[in-house]
Amino acid sequence: MVSSNVRPLGDSPDRSYAEKLERFARFVTPELKLVLSDFAPQPGAVTLDLGCGTGVATRWLDEHRGSGYVVGLDLSLPHLRAARTRHARALAQGDAGRLCFRASTFDFIWSCNTINHVAEPVDALRQMRALLRVGGRVVLAQSGFLPEMFFAWDAPLDDAVRRACHDYYRERYSLSPFDTAALRGLLQLLQGAGFRRGRVRTYAIERVQPLSAEDRAYFETSIFAETWGARLRPHLQPAEWDALQRYTDPRSPDYCLRRDDFHHLQTLTVCEGHA
């Protein structure tokens, strides 16, 4: 068994990617608000935002809590400092793989793009179930179950970049292909932890021109510079790397974000479990 101290994506209390989390939250705001509306906790519910990052969802949950209470939990102290400054006040530092609350504390647990950061997701979900009161729910949201589309006019390049990203992360974190794909079985994880299956829904995150400032910041910085960039070059063929450079360099006449036919598509899958 893998130790609960091992974090597969290298997270630690002092690691920070707060700005990247903030840009994603701003980019996905319309869809995330829809998800939280569709799966919202009951008025008066005591709610945990597990893996709260910079606290954007924590704030939204707090604004719709009725007479209840919302707390955000994150491993990263820099993330929590950003959350306190920008969005949220009720925050706690802790490990999603070793939860520190009393049993039967919460009515609702929301967790977005977090369960893939723990070494033993079923064990983490069992801990979440123990934290829920009778009738409580956990709602897991995870992006990337379906292939993203950045270059609608060049599907082979989309495929090549996706493979290169997977190769890079597997190499960086010593992961196997199963490690990067197993998370798609969210329903299996929930059932393995003893939850009864609730609703399952996949939301499309779709962008066409005109792009907002939040869209451009996400694509240009979070994706083109921080997720792709030079680190993908060893994992691409020379012609693929040249094409990627042409499409993602603002100085290029082929820069994708200036194309009238730019069409981006990605998904966010949400699974609900009942305690």
C-alpha positions in Angstrom: 0.0 0.0 0.0 1.2 3.5 -0.8 1.9 5.6 2.2 -0.6 8.4 2.8 2.4 10.7 3.1 3.1 10.2 -0.6 1.4 12.7 -2.8 1.5 11.7 -6.5 1.7 15.2 -7.9 4.3 16.5 -5.6 2.1 18.7 -3.4 3.4 20.1 -0.1 2.4 22.7 2.5 4.7 25.3 1.0 4.1 24.6 -2.7 2.1 27.2 -4.6 0.4 27.5 -7.9 -2.2 30.0 -6.7 -2.2 32.2 -9.7 -2.8 29.3 -12.0 -5.7 28.1 -9.8 -7.1 31.7 -9.8 -6.9 32.0 -13.6 -8.7 28.6 -14.0 -11.5 29.7 -11.6 -12.0 32.9 -13.4 -12.0 31.2 -16.8 -14.5 28.5 -15.7 -16.7 30.8 -13.6 -19.9 30.5 -15.8 -19.8 26.7 -15.8 -18.7 26.4 -12.2 -21.6 28.6 -11.0 -24.0 26.4 -13.0 -22.5 23.2 -11.4 -22.8 24.6 -7.9 -26.3 25.7 -8.6 -27.3 22.3 -9.9 -25.7 20.4 -7.0 -26.1 23.1 -4.3 -26.2 22.1 -0.6 -29.5 22.6 1.2 -30.0 25.9 3.1 -28.4 25.8 6.4 -25.9 23.0 5.4 -22.5 22.8 7.0 -20.2 22.6 4.0 -16.6 21.6 3.3 -14.8 22.8 0.2 -12.1 20.2 0.0 -9.0 21.4 -1.9 -10.3 24.9 -1.9 -7.2 26.5 -3.6 -7.6 30.3 -3.7 -11.2 30.0 -2.3 -13.3 31.1 -5.3 -15.8 28.2 -4.9 -15.6 28.6 -1.1 -16.9 32.1 -1.5 -19.7 31.1 -3.9 -20.8 28.3 -1.5 -20.7 30.8 1.4 -22.9 33.3 -0.5 -25.6 30.6 -1.0 -25.3 28.9 2.4 -28.5 30.2 4.0 -27.9 29.9 7.8 -25.2 27.3 7.5 -21.4 27.4 7.6 -18.7 26.9 4.9 -15.1 26.1 5.5 -12.3 25.7 2.9 -9.5 23.2 3.3 -6.2 23.1 1.4 -2.8 21.6 2.0 -0.9 24.6 0.6 -0.4 27.5 3.0 0.3 30.0 0.1 -3.1 29.0 -1.4 -4.8 29.6 1.9 -3.1 33.0 2.2 -4.4 33.9 -1.3 -7.9 32.6 -0.4 -8.0 34.7 2.8 -6.9 37.8 0.9 -9.2 37.4 -2.1 -12.3 35.4 -1.4 -12.8 33.4 1.9 -12.4 33.7 5.6 -13.2 30.3 7.2 -10.2 28.3 6.2 -8.2 25.4 7.5 -4.8 23.9 6.5 -4.9 20.1 6.1 -4.2 17.0 3.9 -7.1 15.6 1.9 -5.7 12.2 2.4 -5.7 12.6 6.2 -8.7 14.6 7.2 -8.7 16.2 10.6 -12.4 16.9 11.3 -14.7 15.1 13.7 -17.0 12.5 12.4 -20.5 13.6 11.3 -19.5 17.2 11.0 -20.7 18.1 7.5 -23.8 17.9 5.4 -22.1 18.6 2.1 -18.5 18.2 0.7 -17.5 19.8 -2.6 -14.2 18.8 -4.2 -13.0 19.9 -7.6 -9.8 18.6 -9.3 -8.5 17.3 -5.9 -9.0 13.6 -5.6 -6.3 13.0 -8.2 -3.8 14.6 -5.8 -4.1 12.0 -3.1 -2.3 8.7 -3.1 -5.2 6.5 -1.9 -8.4 8.1 -3.3 -10.7 5.3 -1.9 -9.3 5.8 1.6 -9.7 9.6 1.3 -13.3 9.1 0.2 -14.0 6.8 3.1 -12.7 9.5 5.4 -15.1 12.0 3.7 -18.0 9.6 4.2 -17.2 9.4 7.9 -17.3 13.2 8.1 -20.8 13.4 6.6 -24.0 13.4 8.7 -26.9 11.2 7.8 -28.2 12.2 4.4 -25.0 14.0 3.6 -23.5 14.2 0.1 -20.1 14.5 -1.5 -19.8 16.1 -5.0 -16.7 15.4 -6.9 -15.8 17.5 -10.0 -13.0 16.5 -12.3 -11.9 18.0 -15.6 -10.3 16.2 -18.6 -12.2 12.9 -18.9 -12.8 13.7 -22.6 -10.0 15.0 -24.9 -9.8 18.8 -25.1 -9.9 20.6 -28.4 -7.7 23.7 -28.8 -6.9 23.5 -32.5 -10.2 22.6 -34.2 -8.6 22.8 -37.6 -5.6 20.5 -36.6 -6.9 17.4 -34.8 -3.5 15.6 -35.1 -1.7 18.4 -33.3 -4.3 18.3 -30.5 -3.7 14.5 -30.2 0.1 15.0 -30.2 0.1 17.8 -27.5 -2.2 15.7 -25.3 0.1 12.7 -25.5 3.1 15.0 -24.9 1.5 16.4 -21.7 0.8 12.9 -20.5 4.4 11.8 -21.2 5.8 14.9 -19.5 3.8 14.4 -16.3 4.4 10.6 -16.2 8.1 11.3 -16.5 8.1 14.1 -13.9 6.1 12.3 -11.2 7.1 8.7 -12.1 3.6 7.7 -13.0 2.3 4.9 -15.1 -0.3 5.2 -17.9 -2.8 3.6 -15.4 -2.0 6.3 -12.8 -3.0 9.1 -15.2 -6.2 7.3 -16.5 -7.5 5.5 -13.4 -9.2 8.6 -12.1 -11.9 8.4 -14.8 -13.5 5.7 -12.7 -15.0 8.2 -10.2 -18.1 6.0 -9.8 -15.9 3.0 -8.9 -14.0 5.1 -6.3 -17.3 6.4 -4.7 -18.8 2.9 -4.6 -15.5 1.4 -3.2 -15.8 4.0 -0.4 -19.3 3.0 0.4 -21.3 5.8 -1.1 -24.6 5.3 -2.9 -24.4 6.7 -6.4 -26.2 10.0 -7.0 -26.4 12.2 -10.1 -23.6 12.1 -12.8 -23.3 15.0 -15.3 -20.7 16.3 -17.7 -20.6 20.0 -18.5 -19.1 21.4 -21.7 -16.7 24.3 -21.3 -16.8 25.9 -24.7 -15.2 29.1 -26.0 -15.4 30.9 -29.3 -14.7 34.4 -30.4 -14.9 37.0 -29.0 -12.8 35.7 -26.1 -13.0 37.5 -22.7 -9.9 38.8 -20.9 -10.3 35.8 -18.5 -10.3 33.4 -21.4 -7.2 34.9 -22.9 -5.3 34.9 -19.5 -6.1 31.2 -19.0 -5.1 30.2 -22.5 -2.0 32.4 -22.9 -0.5 31.9 -19.4 -1.9 28.8 -17.8 -1.9 26.7 -20.9 0.5 28.0 -23.5 3.2 29.2 -21.1 2.8 27.1 -17.9 1.3 23.8 -19.0 2.9 23.5 -22.5 5.9 25.7 -23.2 9.4 24.4 -23.8 9.0 21.4 -21.5 6.9 19.6 -24.1 9.5 20.0 -26.9 11.3 16.7 -26.1 8.0 14.9 -26.3 6.9 16.2 -29.7 8.2 15.6 -33.3 10.0 18.6 -34.8 7.1 19.4 -37.1 4.6 19.1 -34.2 6.7 21.5 -32.1 6.9 24.0 -35.0 3.2 23.9 -35.5 2.6 24.4 -31.7 4.9 27.4 -31.7 3.1 29.0 -34.7 -0.3 28.6 -33.1 0.7 29.8 -29.6 3.2 32.6 -30.2 1.4 36.0 -30.2 4.0 37.2 -32.7 3.1 34.6 -35.2 0.6 35.4 -38.1 -1.0 32.0 -37.3 -1.6 32.8 -33.6 -4.7 30.7 -32.7 -6.3 33.3 -30.4 -6.6 35.7 -33.3 -8.4 33.3 -35.5 -12.1 34.0 -36.2 -12.7 30.2 -36.2 -11.0 29.6 -32.8 -13.1 27.0 -31.0 -12.1 25.5 -27.7 -13.9 22.7 -25.9 -13.2 20.9 -22.7 -15.4 19.1 -20.1 -16.0 19.0 -16.4 -17.5 15.8 -15.0 -19.5 15.8 -11.8 -20.4 12.8 -9.7 -22.5 12.8 -6.5 -22.3 10.3 -3.7 -24.7 9.9 -0.9 -23.5 8.7 2.6 
